[in-house]
Structure formats: C-alpha cells, structure tokens
Amino acid sequence: MTTQTTAGDTPGAQRPAPPRPPDPVVPATTSAERIAIAERYGLTRMGVRPPLWTYVKEVVARGPFIRVLGTSAAYARNQNTYLGQLWAVLNPVLNAIVYVLIFGLLLDVSRGVDNTIAFIVIGVFLFRFLEQSVHGGARALTGKSVNLIRSMHFPRAVLPLSNVLSHLTTLVPAIVVMCGIVLASGYVGSNAPEPVTWEWLLLIPAVALLWVFNMGVAFVMARLVAITPDLDNVISFVLRLTMYASGVIFPVVRYVDDLPQTVQAWLGPVLEYQPVAVYLYLGRSSLMAEEAFAQDPLMWVLGVVWAIVFFVVGFIVFWRGEERYGRD
C-alpha cells in the first residue's frame, strides 16, 4: 500500500496533528453569586414575565415614550395624503353624512328622537373612536411591531396604550367639529336649537371614560390576536354587529318594545346598559337637550364601572401573555 500525497507534500513527511480544542470555560462565580450580583445592580432576566406590580411600574415609567409614540403615529397616519391631518376630521364627517342620509332621511328610523342629525353624528364620532382602538389594539403586536418587540426590551403594554392614544389624539379635533355639527343641526328642518349649557363640559369626562374603556378592550384584543391571528379577520363583523346593537345610528332600545314581554324583560336592560350603549348615552346626554337623554346618575356610575373593570381585567390578561409576545 502506498501513502497518498498531495501537491506540496513531501513524501514520507507526517501531517501535523489537528489543533486541540480549548478547555471549556468555567464560570468564576457560582449560580448564587451571579444571582446576588444581578440583584445588586437591578438586572432582570430577559423574556420572563415580571411580577404584576413591577410590570405596572415599568409601564408608568415609560409614560413619556407612550406619549411620543402615540402622537407620532397619529401624525404619520395621514402624512402621505394631500389633505394630511384633515382626514382625521373628514372621515367621521363623511360617515355621519352617509348614515344621516340613509337612516335619518330615507329610512326615518328615528323612533321618536327629535334631532336625528345630532343623534347619529354623536354616535358615529364616538363609535369610530372605539372601532379604531379595537383594530389598533388587535394589530399592536403584529406586522412591523414584531421586529421592535424582538430587538428591544420594554413592557409590551406600551404598544396597545400608544395605539389607543394616537386615536385619541385625532379624536380631539374631530370632537370640536362634532360639537359644531350638533349646534348647527338645531337649525335644520323642524329641529329645535341645541342650547350650549354647562352640561356640554360633561363630554370631557365621558370621552375620558371611553378612552379608559378602549384601552382595556385593546389589551384583550392584542392578546387574543397574538395567540390566534385569524381573529383579526372576524373583528370587523363583530364591530358591525356592535354598531347596530348599540344604537349608534338609531335608538335600538325602542325597537325592543315590539317584542314579546318575556324578551323585553331581559333584552331591554342588556341593550341599554352594555358598555358601548352607556358611553353613547353619556355623550348624547352632554350635548343634546332632549328629555330622552337627560342626565342619569346610573349611567355615569355604569360608565365608571365598565371603564375600570375592562381596563383592569384587560391589563391583567395582557400581562399574563407578556413572555409570549414576539415568540409565537
């Protein structure tokens, strides 16, 4: 048998031995010492869900970041259009005009509401805020946000919070236009003028409660869509059903009177006191002088309760999935 050689090899010469692998690196400290060092300098493990109270403090500490992220997202939403930020007002106005023409004039589904224009306009503007918050929360952890989640360490609750804040930012100028339309609607047709009273100021806490409620809903939707992305395709249908069942464009509660007494007994309170209907009532009772929308302390109590319950439950539900976001 002959020894094969390659070009450059000297016949009979032995090949050098392969390099010896380096010795394994042994930590100079024990596990307990490393844990003590991490605790001393406030270091935490990456990708692990922190305790609830710690998580709350981390989110609060990033308040300025949430504000900047939300306002910049609101500004960038219509940046590439000719009319720019004017679309934040035009979109709800155009929607309201369509619904007023179809349901207010052609179909006449007012069911005893004197100022149908004000009724529909307030419902469309406020419900649009809810609708945008739900869609924004559902997509807060998907798309481009995934790269941000995987590259930076921060509480993921920042994303749905900033998303809802961005829609609140665009709602503020739209609210001014909404109030102007309600005021002008009193001079259309046989409508009585809507007087400007101190109750108009109650629109501020009504919108604030709706904002808190929307944040809770956004937390829940972000968690659900992060686990089951297919739900994002169903949200639009659920919101459409919610719009018709909440009295956004016609007083749905008054249609319950046509049903049997046994159905009225449970369906009426459900439709009247469910969260979306409550916040629409608070908005209408602040701006409309009709007796049907007089100030009701029960509605304000329900508005506070629904806002707190949805925000707390939604925040906890979202926090429980913290370590899974960006990994699934």
N, C-alpha and C positions, 0 to 999 in steps of 0.2 A: 504494500500500500504506500502511495506517495502522498506527501503533505502538500496541499494546495496552497499556492501563494498568490498574492495579488500584486498588481503593479506597485512598485515602490518598496515591496517587502524584500528583505534579504533572506535568501534560502537558509534554512536552519535556525533562523532567529525566532525566539519565542515572543508571542504577543504580550503586551503589558496586561497585568491583572485589572479587571474593572474597578472603578473607584468604589471605595467603601462608603455606604450610606452614613450620613451623620447620625449621631446619637439622638434619640428623642428628646425633645425639650421638656424638661420637668419644671413646673412652676416653683418659684422660690417661696411661695406662701401657700398656706393651707386654704381650704374652702372657707372655713370660718373666718380666717384673716381677711380674705377677699371680700366677704360679705360685710365685715366690720369697716373696711376701707370705703366700700360703696356707700354705706350708711353715713359715714363721717362726711363725705363730700356730696351727699344728696343725690347719688346716682341711682337710677332705676333700670330694671330690665326692659329691653325693647320688645314690643309686640305682646305685652302682657297687660290685661285689663287692670287698671289701678282700682283701689277702693273707691266707693261712690263719692265720699266726701272729698277725697283727694282729686277725683275727676272734676267735681264741681269747682274746686278752687283753680284747677288748671284752665277750665273754660272761662271763668271770670277773669283770670289774669290775662287772657288773650282778647279782652273786650275791644281794645283799640284795633287789633288785627281784624276782628269780625266787622267792625265798622268800616274800615278801609276796604276790605274785600267786598262787602256788600254794596257800598256806594260806587266803587269802580265797576262792579258787574252791572249795576243799573245804568251807568253811563255808557258802557260798551255795548249794551243790548241793541241799541238803535244807532250806533255810531256810523255804520256803513250805508245809511239811507239818506235820501235828500232832505227829508224833514227832520231827521235826527230825533231828539228827545220829544218832539211834538207828538210822536206816535204814542207815547205813554198816555196822552190825553185823548188822541183821536180814536184809538182802538175801542175803549169803553163807550165813547160817544157814538160811534158808528153802530156798535152792538145795540146800544139803547135805542137808537133811531129805528133799527130794524124791528126790534121787539115791540116798540110803541106802535109802529105802523101795522104790524101783523096782528098782535094780540090786543092792543089797545083800541085801534080804529076798525080794522077789518072784522076781527072775530068778536070784539067787545066782550072780553072775559073779565070785566072789572068786578062784577058781583057786588055792587054797592059801594065801591071805592069811588069817592068824588074826583080826586085828582089822580087819574090813571097815569099821567105822564110822570109825575113825581114818584109814584109808587114803583113804576118799572125802572126808572133811572136809578133810584137809590138801590134797588135790588140788584141791578146789573153791575153797578160800580163796586158794591161791597162783595158780591159773589165772585167777581173777577179776581179780586184780591185773594180770596180763598182758593180759587181754581189755580191761579199761578203758583201759590205757595205749595199746593199739593203736588203739582207737576215738578216744581223746583226741588222739593224735598225728595221725591222719588228718584230724581236724576242727580242728586247731590254727590253720590258715591260712585257714579259710573262715568264713562267717557274719559275726558281729559283729567278728571279728578283722580282717577286711579293712579296715574303717574305721580301726582302730588302726594297721594297717600303713601305710596311705596318709597318715596325719596325723602320725606321729611317726617319728623316725629312731632306730633301735635295731637290734641284731642279731636277726634273726628267730628264731634258735635259742632265744631266751628263751621263746617261746610253747610249743613242744613240751616243753621242760625243765620249765617251771612246771606244765604239764598233768600230766605223769607225777608230779611232786612232790605235786600235790594228791591223787592217788590213793594215793600212799604215806602221806600224812597220815591218810587214812581207813583205811588198812590196819593201822596201828599198834594201835588199839583192837580191831580185828577179830582180830588175831593173839592178843591176850590171851584173847578168847573161844574161839578155835580151840584154844589150849592147854588151856583148861578142859574143852572137849568131849572132847579126846583123853584127858585124865586120867580123866574120868568114864566114857568108853567101856570102860575096863578092868573095870568093874563091871557091865556089861550082858551078860546071857546067859552064855555059856561063855568070854568073853574074859578073858585073863589081865590083871591090873593093869599099867598102864604106869608104871614107876618114874620118878621125877624124878631125873635124873642130870646130871652136868656137860655131857653132850652136848646137852642142851636149849639151852645157850648158843650152840651152833653154828648155831641157827636165825637168829641175828642176821647173821652173815656170809652165810648162804645167801640171806636176803631182800635183803641189800645187793647181792650179785652179780646177783640177779634184777632189782633196780632199775636197775643199770647196763645190763644187757641190754635192759630195756624202753625205756630212753632211746634206745638205738641203733635199736631197731625203730620207735620213734615218729618219729625223724628220717627214716627211709626212707619210712614211710607218709605223713608230711607232704609230702615232696617228690613222691611218686607221685600222691597225690590232688590236690595243687595243679596238677599237669600234666594229669591225667586224672580229673576229678571223678566219673566213672561208677564208678571203682573202689571208692568208698565203699559202694556197694550190694552189692559182692561180698565185703567183708571179713567179714561175719557168717557166710557159708557157709564161708569158709576157716578161720575160728576154730572153727567147729563140727567140721570135719574134723580140725583140730589137736587138739581136746579128746579125741576118740575115739582118735586115733592116738598120743597121748602118755601114755596110761594115767592120765587124770585120775580116772576113776570105776571102772576095772577094769584089772588088770595085762595090758595088751595084749601085752607081750613073751611071756608064757607061752602065748598063743594061736598064736604062730609055730611052736611045737613040733608042731602038727597039720599043718603044710605040708610039702611035699617038701624033701629035704635041700638041693637046689640053691637053693631060695628061702630057706631058713633061713640059709644061709651069708652072704647079703648083707642080707636084710631085718631079721634079728635085731639086728645091730650098728647099723643105721640107726635103728631104733626106740628102741634103748636109749641111744644116745649123742647123739641130736639134742638141741638146747638145752633145749626145754621139758621133756623127759623127765629130763634131767640135774638141773634145778632142782627138779623134783618129788621126785626121789630124795634130793637133799640135804635137803629139808625133812622128808621121812619118816624118813630115817636119823637126824635130830637128835631126833625125838620118839618114834619107835617102837622098841621093844626087840626086834623080830623079827629073826631071823638073815638073812632075805632082804633086809633094809635095813641091814645092818652098814655101818659107816664104811668108805668106799672112797676111798683117796687119788687114784685115777684120776679119779673123779667130781669131786673138788674141783679137780683140775687142769683138767679139761674145763670146769667152771663158770667158772673164772677166764679161760680162753682164749676161750670163747664170749662172755663179757661184754666183754672188751677188744676182740675182733675186731668185734663188732656195734656197739659204741659208736664206735670209731674210724672204721670204714667208713661207718656211718650219719651221723656228724658231717660227714665229707668230702662225702658225697653231698648232704646238705642244704646245705652251704656253697656247693657249685658252682651251686646254683639261687638263691642269695641275691638277685640283682638282678631276678629274675623274679617274686618273690612280691608279690602285690597288684597286679600289672600285667596278668597274663593273664586 
